[in-house]
Amino acid sequence: MTGGAQGIGLAVADRLLREGPVRIWDLAPGKNERFVSVKARGADFDAVDVTNAESVREAADRIPEVGILVTCAGIAGMNAPTWSCPLAEWNRMLSINLSVKFHCARTVRRRTASPPAWSSTSRVGGRPIEKGPLGSGRHRGPVKKGRSE
């Protein structure tokens, strides 16, 4: 589970924990009451930079089996017109909102005998591109539910 320390990711982790073990990958643990509750009920947490393929591989090597991959990591980015976005900010949004899904799906699929179910549920707003925040809709690229084959 990426992006599971807050927002949609934490809500999904909370729900999945009722069905079985959950491992959350995020840059830092959540500081809210719900995250503390999810951890107390048995969810595992790893501080993982999911924008870095090697970091994802190292984290995946510590997991014996993956039944479901849920990618929820996502950011909105700066609140500005698209044309005024600095290239570094654009690349950061793409890395967090799209590349994370690629790194995680590829890494998990390469180490499992059969593909796990994969759900990409992250979404940051739905406002038109001209009205920002810039990340609204940028990470909807590979939205897929089903098998990561």
N, C-alpha and C positions, 0 to 999 in steps of 0.2 A: 504494500500500500504506500504510494508516494503521496506527499502532501497531507499526511494524516494527523498532523499536530493541531490543525484548526480547520474551520470551515466545513465544506462539503466532505473533504477527506476524513475529518474526525467523525462526522455523522455516519459515514459509511463504515468506518472502522468500528464504531460503537455498535452498529447493527450487525456486522459480520462476526463480532466477538460472541454474539449469542449462539452462533452456529459452530464455532471452532476457533483454533488459534489464529491470531492476527499479529503481523509484524509491520510496524510503521517505519517508513524511511522518510526523514525530513531533515532539514539543516539543523534545527534545534527543537527540543521538546516544547510542547505547548505549555503555556503558563495559566491556562484557564481551568476552571473547576471540572469541566467535562473531560478534558485530557487526563487530569489526575484520576478521575473516576475510571476511565478506560484502562489506564495503566494499572490501577489497583485491582481491576477485575482480570488482569492477566495478559494484556497486550504487551508485546515486546516492542522496544524502540531502539533504532539504530540511527545515529547522526550520520547521514549520507548525503554527499553532494551529488544528487541524481543528474546534474548536468554534465558530470564527468564520467565517461564510460568505464574507466578503470576503477573508480570509486564504486560504481554500481556492480561491477564484476566481483570486487572484493566483498561487498556486502552480500551478494547472492551466494558466494562460496560458503557463507556461514549459515545458510538455510538448507535443511535437509531435503525439503520438498515444497513445491509451490503448486497449489491447487487452483488458486484464482489470483490473477495479477490485476490490481486496480490502480490506475494512474490518475491521481487527482492534483498533482502539483501544478500550480498556475499562478501567474501574477497579472495585474491589470496594467502595470507600467505607468508612465507619466500621463497626466491629464492634459493633453495638448493636441492640436491638429496633427495628423499623420505626417504632413510635409515638414513639420518643424522638429520632428523626432531626430535626435542625434543617432548616428549609425551604431554607436556602442550600445545605446539603450535598446534599439531595435533588435540587435543581435542577442542581447541579454533576454529579451522577451521571447524570441524564437527558441533560444536554448532551453529556457524553463518551460515554455508552453508547448513546444513540439518535440525537440530533441530528446527530452526526458522519456517520452513514450517510446521512441526508437531504441534508446539505450536499454531501457528496462525490458521491453518485449524481446529484443534480440538476445540479450543476456540470459533471460529466463528460459526462452525457447531452446537455446543451444545446450542447456544443461538438464533438460527434462526429456524423458522417453516419449511422452505424448504432450502435445501443447496444452498449457493451462487455459482456462477461460480467461478472457481479457476484457476489461471494461474501462473505458476512458471517460470519466465523468466530470472532469474539471470544466468549469465555465465561470468566467468573470464578466458579469454584466452582459448586455445584449444591445448596447447602444450603437447607433451608426458610427462608422469609422471617422467621420468628420467631427464628431462631438466628443470623442475620447471617453473614458480612458483608452489609451492606445491598445492595450491588450484585449479589449472587448472583442471577442471572436477570433483573435489571432491563433488560438490554440485549438480550434475546432478541426484543424486539418485532418488528423487520422482518427476521428471519432469512430470507434468500432466496438461492437459488442459481439462476442462469440469466441471463436478460437483464434489464437495468434499463430496461424500456420504460414 
